[in-house]
Amino acid sequence: MTDQNENNKFYLDKRKRGWLYSGIFFIVVLILFIVNNSGDGKEKGPYPPFYMEVSGKTVQLNDFAGKIVIIEFWATWDAQCRESVSSLVEIKNEFKDKGVEVIGISLDGVTRGGYTKADVPNFIEEFKINYPVVFGNETTAYQFGGIQSIPTSFILDREGFVIAKHEGLVSKRQYVDVIQTILANKHKSKELAKAPNFLLPAAN
């Protein structure tokens, strides 16, 4: 009789066993949570892909507020782009003291499989490019209305309004005419759209 009473002390009915198992499960989950969140605080992976490689130096369009800016989308492999770059280098030299800036947005990383992206630094040196060059991406091209061909250029006034857009090769004379119109305040910008800001990795 005594043995039977002793055994009854350790007998749990169905409801009590449910509470016990639930408690054990909760304790195990709590222990695992503490273990997983302890340590040096660094994620162990897997890591998401980096969609834009940002170098130590970046260029932001907003940094050129108050200047007349020519933005050109181009690539090293295009013959017309090579000719256009030479004109832009001259414009930069001639108008740098009048608040005119040029920004080249290279699409080498997103055209032809990105194979020519590595050629950009040598291209900059070969053509003695004297203005900022950045690596563009699909997002930037889309924000500027979609780039259908290269070179494609935009001329912005001091407030960032797009005064002119050119698809294909543009002569130096065409650029200069628009620049002089803006310098003389003979342009109308309020009816036009502002260029979207961008923050892109610099190539030079």
Buried (B, 14 or more C-beta within 10 A) or exposed (E): EEEEEEEEEEEEEEEEEEEEEEEEEEEEEEEEEEEEEEEEEEEEEEEEEEEEEEEEEEBEBEEBEEBBBBBBBBBBBBEBBBEBBEBBBBBBEEBEEEBBBBBBBBBBBBBEEEEBBEBBEEBBEEBEBBBBBBBBBEBBBEEBEEBEEBBBBBBBBBEBBBBBEBEEBBEBEBBBEBBEBBBEEEBEBEEBEEBBEBBBBBBB
